[in-house]
């Protein structure tokens, strides 16, 4: 059953899947599509046309603007930011210049991170708190800093992976095996 707090607004034409929870002071605009079992924390804004998959957790104070697509099982940390225009000016309308951003299945974006538009965050990638993402992020990559740079790899469970000389790593939590080939990690699916 879907829960919408009385202080929140879900505009006519927005679609929320079953099991969603929309907490205090949220606004979901028309034509937004939100999958099953999503949680929108306090003060979340979802723009028209945004697509959220299922099982997503959006923490407090996050705005998701037009041009952003978020796949299943993504975590969006408190006060993280998406942009949708590269060179905004208040006196020039650039709605026809929005750049798409995609967050792939299972990725996590830490508190106060900024995702500059036009990039893709790979499957199960981990973006550290306060990171500024300015380029595409590979699957399973661990990204930190400003500008964001890769410092390692993580498993589906979010654990650091240590690859041996053969390019193999085992997640210390799940026991799943991962393989590193060049700058790509392949996990068990």
Backbone as CSV, one residue per row, in Angstrom:
resi,resn,N_x,N_y,N_z,CA_x,CA_y,CA_z,C_x,C_y,C_z
1,UNK,0.836,-1.185,0.000,0.000,0.000,0.000,0.880,1.248,0.000
2,UNK,0.529,2.213,-0.811,1.286,3.452,-0.925,0.882,4.419,0.186
3,UNK,1.890,5.082,0.760,1.650,6.078,1.806,2.145,7.427,1.304
4,UNK,1.312,8.462,1.414,1.698,9.835,1.066,1.362,10.712,2.259
5,UNK,2.384,11.321,2.848,2.162,12.188,4.004,1.278,13.369,3.605
6,UNK,0.444,13.808,4.521,-0.513,14.886,4.235,0.140,16.211,3.850
7,UNK,1.417,16.419,4.188,2.093,17.665,3.827,2.704,17.613,2.428
8,UNK,2.621,16.471,1.763,3.223,16.310,0.438,2.190,16.474,-0.663
9,UNK,2.684,16.799,-1.863,1.839,16.950,-3.040,2.283,15.970,-4.108
10,UNK,1.342,15.191,-4.601,1.572,14.333,-5.758,0.590,14.818,-6.820
11,UNK,1.126,15.458,-7.862,0.278,16.072,-8.878,-0.459,15.026,-9.708
12,UNK,-1.613,15.423,-10.210,-2.391,14.575,-11.103,-1.521,14.234,-12.309
13,UNK,-1.522,12.968,-12.674,-0.715,12.524,-13.806,0.610,11.903,-13.401
14,UNK,1.006,12.050,-12.132,2.195,11.354,-11.627,1.806,9.912,-11.344
15,UNK,2.750,8.998,-11.523,2.465,7.583,-11.291,3.405,7.049,-10.222
16,UNK,2.824,6.505,-9.155,3.581,5.885,-8.072,3.185,4.422,-7.987
17,UNK,4.186,3.549,-7.942,3.920,2.128,-7.826,3.471,1.759,-6.418
18,UNK,2.970,0.544,-6.253,2.533,0.097,-4.936,3.703,0.013,-3.957
19,UNK,3.403,0.269,-2.702,4.396,0.155,-1.646,5.287,1.373,-1.481
20,UNK,5.039,2.441,-2.228,5.851,3.657,-2.086,5.490,4.390,-0.802
21,UNK,6.492,5.066,-0.242,6.281,5.914,0.930,6.837,7.295,0.622
22,UNK,5.976,8.289,0.707,6.333,9.675,0.408,6.187,10.458,1.699
23,UNK,7.300,10.907,2.251,7.284,11.551,3.555,7.055,13.052,3.467
24,UNK,7.292,13.776,4.531,6.938,15.186,4.704,7.496,16.099,3.607
25,UNK,6.668,17.030,3.151,7.050,18.161,2.314,7.649,17.771,0.957
26,UNK,7.194,16.683,0.393,7.651,16.267,-0.934,6.722,16.825,-2.003
27,UNK,7.258,16.913,-3.228,6.436,17.300,-4.374,6.823,16.417,-5.557
28,UNK,5.870,15.623,-6.010,6.046,14.788,-7.192,5.175,15.402,-8.278
29,UNK,5.806,15.869,-9.350,5.075,16.585,-10.398,4.480,15.636,-11.431
30,UNK,3.564,16.183,-12.238,2.870,15.389,-13.258,3.872,14.720,-14.186
31,UNK,3.481,13.580,-14.691,4.270,12.793,-15.651,5.542,12.197,-15.062
32,UNK,5.758,12.336,-13.764,6.847,11.595,-13.115,6.371,10.159,-12.936
33,UNK,7.295,9.216,-13.094,6.956,7.805,-12.945,7.880,7.212,-11.886
34,UNK,7.287,6.676,-10.829,8.037,6.105,-9.717,7.614,4.652,-9.558
35,UNK,8.583,3.752,-9.553,8.313,2.313,-9.477,7.823,1.871,-8.110
36,UNK,7.784,0.580,-7.918,7.281,-0.034,-6.688,8.266,0.138,-5.530
37,UNK,7.707,0.231,-4.324,8.485,0.170,-3.077,9.608,1.195,-2.990
38,UNK,9.350,2.409,-3.441,10.333,3.497,-3.325,10.038,4.313,-2.078
39,UNK,11.085,4.889,-1.513,10.947,5.756,-0.351,11.474,7.135,-0.722
40,UNK,10.631,8.157,-0.552,11.042,9.547,-0.745,11.096,10.186,0.632
41,UNK,12.296,10.534,1.085,12.465,11.168,2.387,11.894,12.576,2.386
42,UNK,12.074,13.259,3.487,11.540,14.604,3.655,12.117,15.570,2.625
43,UNK,11.248,16.444,2.077,11.657,17.543,1.206,12.296,17.062,-0.094
44,UNK,11.695,16.075,-0.727,12.170,15.578,-2.021,11.300,16.170,-3.118
45,UNK,11.954,16.572,-4.215,11.262,17.111,-5.390,11.544,16.216,-6.581
46,UNK,10.482,15.812,-7.291,10.605,14.995,-8.491,9.948,15.765,-9.642
47,UNK,10.734,16.128,-10.654,10.257,16.943,-11.775,9.436,16.126,-12.765
48,UNK,8.678,16.814,-13.614,7.905,16.113,-14.645,8.834,15.306,-15.556
49,UNK,8.385,14.103,-15.917,9.137,13.277,-16.842,10.251,12.458,-16.233
50,UNK,10.535,12.658,-14.952,11.578,11.855,-14.296,11.084,10.418,-14.168
51,UNK,11.990,9.478,-14.372,11.652,8.062,-14.235,12.518,7.455,-13.138
52,UNK,11.861,6.917,-12.124,12.542,6.193,-11.050,12.105,4.736,-11.118
53,UNK,13.054,3.820,-11.027,12.731,2.398,-11.000,12.128,1.994,-9.675
54,UNK,12.227,0.730,-9.358,11.674,0.193,-8.110,12.758,0.041,-7.049
55,UNK,12.352,0.070,-5.785,13.271,-0.168,-4.679,14.269,0.947,-4.439
56,UNK,13.946,2.151,-4.847,14.861,3.292,-4.708,14.627,3.983,-3.374
57,UNK,15.719,4.396,-2.734,15.640,5.183,-1.515,16.231,6.555,-1.802
58,UNK,15.378,7.580,-1.714,15.789,8.963,-1.913,15.766,9.618,-0.541
59,UNK,16.918,9.986,-0.035,17.009,10.574,1.296,16.566,12.039,1.278
60,UNK,16.550,12.676,2.433,16.042,14.040,2.592,16.757,15.039,1.684
61,UNK,15.991,16.041,1.241,16.508,17.221,0.542,17.156,16.917,-0.806
62,UNK,16.558,16.020,-1.579,17.073,15.701,-2.911,16.058,16.170,-3.949
63,UNK,16.571,16.845,-4.996,15.746,17.248,-6.133,16.193,16.453,-7.349
64,UNK,15.239,15.850,-8.033,15.541,15.067,-9.223,14.857,15.765,-10.394
65,UNK,15.680,16.319,-11.285,15.196,17.184,-12.356,14.972,16.428,-13.658
66,UNK,14.261,17.067,-14.592,13.998,16.497,-15.917,15.312,16.067,-16.556
67,UNK,15.275,14.906,-17.200,16.470,14.378,-17.836,17.175,13.323,-17.023
68,UNK,16.724,13.101,-15.775,17.350,12.103,-14.912,16.521,10.821,-14.939
69,UNK,17.215,9.700,-15.157,16.608,8.374,-15.089,17.371,7.583,-14.034
70,UNK,16.641,7.001,-13.091,17.250,6.235,-12.005,16.702,4.812,-12.067
71,UNK,17.593,3.841,-12.259,17.172,2.450,-12.360,16.907,1.847,-10.975
72,UNK,16.510,0.592,-10.940,16.118,-0.093,-9.711,17.221,-0.122,-8.645
73,UNK,16.776,-0.131,-7.387,17.623,-0.393,-6.221,18.745,0.621,-6.013
74,UNK,18.530,1.849,-6.401,19.522,2.918,-6.232,19.302,3.631,-4.907
75,UNK,20.404,4.042,-4.273,20.372,4.841,-3.046,20.863,6.241,-3.388
76,UNK,20.039,7.265,-3.089,20.405,8.667,-3.291,20.518,9.312,-1.918
77,UNK,21.732,9.633,-1.499,22.001,10.110,-0.152,21.470,11.504,0.125
78,UNK,21.432,11.875,1.411,20.875,13.161,1.819,21.548,14.340,1.121
79,UNK,20.736,15.231,0.593,21.177,16.494,-0.006,22.106,16.328,-1.195
80,UNK,22.118,15.144,-1.830,22.906,15.019,-3.063,22.193,15.806,-4.155
81,UNK,22.932,16.165,-5.219,22.415,17.094,-6.225,22.588,16.530,-7.632
82,UNK,21.536,16.633,-8.434,21.614,16.418,-9.875,21.534,17.777,-10.555
83,UNK,22.300,17.973,-11.619,22.120,19.158,-12.463,21.515,18.683,-13.777
84,UNK,21.017,19.621,-14.600,20.518,19.199,-15.903,20.912,20.135,-17.046
85,UNK,21.628,21.211,-16.744,22.140,22.122,-17.766,23.600,22.405,-17.438
86,UNK,24.462,22.372,-18.459,25.898,22.593,-18.253,26.231,24.038,-17.909
87,UNK,25.580,24.994,-18.552,25.926,26.413,-18.368,24.686,27.257,-18.062
88,UNK,24.077,27.072,-16.894,22.824,27.779,-16.587,23.018,29.287,-16.411
89,UNK,22.032,30.022,-16.858,21.923,31.465,-16.615,20.460,31.751,-16.298
90,UNK,20.211,32.599,-15.333,18.830,32.894,-14.967,18.115,33.665,-16.072
91,UNK,18.839,34.394,-16.894,18.232,35.235,-17.919,18.192,34.570,-19.302
92,UNK,18.650,33.297,-19.401,18.583,32.554,-20.665,17.894,31.222,-20.399
93,UNK,16.773,30.997,-21.081,16.077,29.729,-20.905,16.770,28.654,-21.738
94,UNK,17.124,27.549,-21.082,17.858,26.475,-21.762,17.178,25.120,-21.573
95,UNK,15.846,25.134,-21.492,15.118,23.885,-21.285,15.304,22.906,-22.436
96,UNK,15.650,23.401,-23.620,15.888,22.509,-24.751,17.337,22.004,-24.768
97,UNK,18.120,22.361,-23.740,19.518,21.938,-23.657,19.781,20.982,-22.496
98,UNK,18.697,20.456,-21.877,18.888,19.514,-20.778,19.732,18.342,-21.256
99,UNK,20.649,17.899,-20.423,21.487,16.740,-20.726,21.043,15.582,-19.833
100,UNK,20.903,14.427,-20.438,20.420,13.250,-19.719,21.465,12.717,-18.747
101,UNK,20.993,12.238,-17.619,21.821,11.564,-16.622,21.125,10.256,-16.275
102,UNK,21.891,9.172,-16.271,21.335,7.876,-15.913,22.118,7.292,-14.749
103,UNK,21.384,6.834,-13.743,21.987,6.128,-12.614,21.539,4.682,-12.751
104,UNK,22.495,3.788,-12.977,22.194,2.387,-13.274,21.878,1.600,-11.992
105,UNK,21.320,0.436,-12.200,20.838,-0.444,-11.131,21.857,-0.609,-9.998
106,UNK,21.360,-0.443,-8.769,22.131,-0.758,-7.579,23.178,0.251,-7.165
107,UNK,23.337,1.349,-7.893,24.353,2.347,-7.543,23.961,3.087,-6.262
108,UNK,24.970,3.630,-5.571,24.747,4.454,-4.377,25.479,5.771,-4.538
109,UNK,24.791,6.871,-4.213,25.382,8.205,-4.278,25.325,8.793,-2.879
110,UNK,26.487,9.161,-2.342,26.592,9.620,-0.966,26.050,11.018,-0.730
111,UNK,25.934,11.366,0.545,25.417,12.659,0.984,26.215,13.801,0.370
112,UNK,25.506,14.823,-0.081,26.090,16.059,-0.606,26.931,15.881,-1.862
113,UNK,26.847,14.742,-2.518,27.532,14.561,-3.808,26.795,15.369,-4.867
114,UNK,27.517,15.752,-5.925,26.928,16.467,-7.049,27.197,15.664,-8.319
115,UNK,26.151,15.415,-9.087,26.277,14.705,-10.344,26.053,15.718,-11.461
116,UNK,27.135,16.095,-12.146,27.021,17.025,-13.262,26.331,16.295,-14.409
117,UNK,25.378,16.948,-15.034,24.523,16.298,-16.030,25.297,15.770,-17.232
118,UNK,24.643,14.834,-17.923,25.206,14.273,-19.134,26.073,13.054,-18.912
119,UNK,26.029,12.486,-17.713,26.891,11.347,-17.402,26.067,10.147,-16.952
120,UNK,26.719,8.994,-17.006,26.096,7.761,-16.565,26.859,7.210,-15.374
121,UNK,26.115,6.859,-14.331,26.682,6.203,-13.153,26.430,4.713,-13.348
122,UNK,27.491,3.910,-13.376,27.394,2.495,-13.684,26.709,1.667,-12.605
123,UNK,26.401,0.429,-12.977,25.739,-0.515,-12.087,26.582,-0.736,-10.830
124,UNK,25.949,-0.670,-9.696,26.537,-0.939,-8.380,27.733,-0.039,-8.052
125,UNK,27.893,1.056,-8.770,28.959,2.006,-8.447,28.663,2.661,-7.104
126,UNK,29.709,3.170,-6.468,29.592,3.844,-5.174,30.239,5.225,-5.311
127,UNK,29.432,6.264,-5.091,29.912,7.644,-5.156,30.005,8.151,-3.725
128,UNK,31.203,8.516,-3.287,31.417,8.937,-1.909,30.745,10.262,-1.582
129,UNK,30.513,10.494,-0.298,29.912,11.739,0.178,30.743,12.935,-0.290
130,UNK,30.068,13.956,-0.795,30.725,15.189,-1.218,31.426,15.121,-2.562
131,UNK,31.375,14.013,-3.232,32.050,13.853,-4.520,31.347,14.666,-5.601
132,UNK,32.128,15.198,-6.552,31.575,15.882,-7.717,31.893,15.034,-8.943
133,UNK,30.857,14.427,-9.522,31.025,13.540,-10.678,30.980,14.372,-11.950
134,UNK,32.068,14.318,-12.732,32.187,15.123,-13.947,32.423,14.262,-15.197
135,UNK,32.357,12.933,-15.036,32.527,12.027,-16.178,31.762,10.743,-15.885
136,UNK,31.614,9.910,-16.912,30.932,8.634,-16.724,31.658,7.789,-15.681
137,UNK,30.893,6.988,-14.966,31.425,6.133,-13.903,31.208,4.672,-14.302
138,UNK,32.275,3.855,-14.313,32.105,2.444,-14.676,31.310,1.658,-13.631
139,UNK,30.772,0.514,-14.064,30.122,-0.405,-13.134,31.088,-0.749,-12.003
140,UNK,30.582,-0.829,-10.783,31.315,-1.254,-9.580,32.427,-0.291,-9.143
141,UNK,32.560,0.868,-9.770,33.639,1.799,-9.429,33.361,2.503,-8.108
142,UNK,34.426,2.802,-7.372,34.373,3.606,-6.149,34.981,4.960,-6.479
143,UNK,34.154,6.020,-6.411,34.546,7.361,-6.843,34.479,8.303,-5.649
144,UNK,35.520,9.122,-5.465,35.551,10.122,-4.395,36.206,11.408,-4.908
145,UNK,35.994,12.495,-4.177,36.732,13.728,-4.399,36.069,14.733,-5.324
146,UNK,36.798,15.854,-5.508,36.359,16.951,-6.363,37.549,17.438,-7.184
147,UNK,37.582,17.129,-8.482,36.590,16.341,-9.201,36.686,14.872,-8.823
148,UNK,35.590,14.157,-9.045,35.544,12.753,-8.683,36.580,11.938,-9.437
149,UNK,37.263,11.056,-8.717,38.232,10.158,-9.333,38.090,8.776,-8.692
150,UNK,38.460,7.779,-9.444,38.275,6.411,-8.983,39.425,5.993,-8.082
151,UNK,39.059,5.395,-6.915,40.074,4.889,-5.985,39.988,3.385,-5.792
152,UNK,39.057,2.735,-6.487,38.943,1.290,-6.346,37.644,0.784,-6.908
153,UNK,37.302,-0.423,-6.444,36.113,-1.129,-6.909,35.328,-1.643,-5.708
154,UNK,34.016,-1.788,-5.885,33.162,-2.339,-4.841,32.289,-3.455,-5.406
155,UNK,31.825,-4.316,-4.523,30.930,-5.407,-4.901,29.480,-4.922,-4.902
156,UNK,28.564,-5.799,-5.311,27.137,-5.485,-5.213,26.760,-5.120,-3.789
157,UNK,27.423,-5.724,-2.815,27.137,-5.467,-1.402,27.782,-4.171,-0.903
158,UNK,28.550,-3.493,-1.774,29.180,-2.229,-1.393,30.492,-2.389,-0.643
159,UNK,31.078,-3.564,-0.713,32.350,-3.834,-0.023,33.518,-3.619,-0.984
160,UNK,34.644,-3.086,-0.454,35.848,-2.902,-1.280,36.326,-4.238,-1.820
161,UNK,36.704,-4.251,-3.077,37.235,-5.454,-3.711,38.744,-5.329,-3.868
162,UNK,39.454,-6.384,-3.522,40.911,-6.460,-3.689,41.190,-7.554,-4.713
163,UNK,41.667,-7.165,-5.881,41.912,-8.111,-6.964,43.313,-8.709,-6.850
164,UNK,43.399,-10.026,-7.092,44.704,-10.693,-7.072,45.374,-10.568,-8.445
165,UNK,46.518,-11.169,-8.598,47.298,-11.034,-9.828,46.579,-11.622,-11.051
166,UNK,45.586,-12.472,-10.824,44.825,-13.046,-11.943,43.619,-12.186,-12.317
167,UNK,43.378,-11.113,-11.564,42.219,-10.259,-11.815,40.945,-10.742,-11.159
168,UNK,41.088,-11.572,-10.110,39.936,-12.118,-9.403,39.845,-11.505,-8.006
169,UNK,38.604,-11.229,-7.577,38.347,-10.760,-6.212,37.089,-11.445,-5.693
170,UNK,37.039,-11.615,-4.379,35.875,-12.204,-3.730,35.333,-11.195,-2.725
171,UNK,34.033,-10.938,-2.796,33.409,-10.016,-1.846,33.499,-10.616,-0.453
172,UNK,34.056,-9.852,0.511,34.193,-10.381,1.868,32.857,-10.601,2.584
173,UNK,31.790,-9.997,2.095,30.488,-10.170,2.738,29.663,-11.275,2.081
174,UNK,29.551,-11.236,0.762,28.660,-12.173,0.073,29.348,-13.430,-0.448
175,UNK,30.672,-13.353,-0.631,31.393,-14.471,-1.206,31.313,-14.528,-2.725
176,UNK,30.625,-13.555,-3.338,30.536,-13.512,-4.796,31.899,-13.204,-5.400
177,UNK,32.148,-13.760,-6.588,33.419,-13.584,-7.280,33.289,-12.508,-8.352
178,UNK,34.330,-11.694,-8.486,34.382,-10.624,-9.475,35.666,-10.752,-10.274
179,UNK,35.609,-10.278,-11.541,36.771,-10.363,-12.425,37.062,-8.979,-12.993
180,UNK,38.324,-8.592,-12.973,38.776,-7.320,-13.517,39.459,-7.584,-14.850
181,UNK,38.966,-6.904,-15.888,39.549,-7.018,-17.221,39.735,-5.609,-17.755
182,UNK,40.987,-5.121,-17.737,41.245,-3.737,-18.124,40.643,-2.798,-17.101
183,UNK,39.703,-1.961,-17.542,39.024,-1.039,-16.630,37.552,-1.421,-16.478
184,UNK,37.283,-2.739,-16.543,35.907,-3.211,-16.372,35.895,-4.355,-15.372
185,UNK,34.883,-4.307,-14.500,34.682,-5.386,-13.545,33.423,-6.131,-13.949
186,UNK,33.529,-7.450,-13.909,32.392,-8.309,-14.212,32.075,-9.098,-12.952
187,UNK,30.822,-9.009,-12.534,30.398,-9.705,-11.330,29.492,-10.869,-11.646
188,UNK,29.124,-11.579,-10.602,28.143,-12.646,-10.734,26.769,-12.011,-10.851
189,UNK,25.985,-12.457,-11.795,24.660,-11.880,-11.994,23.592,-12.891,-11.662
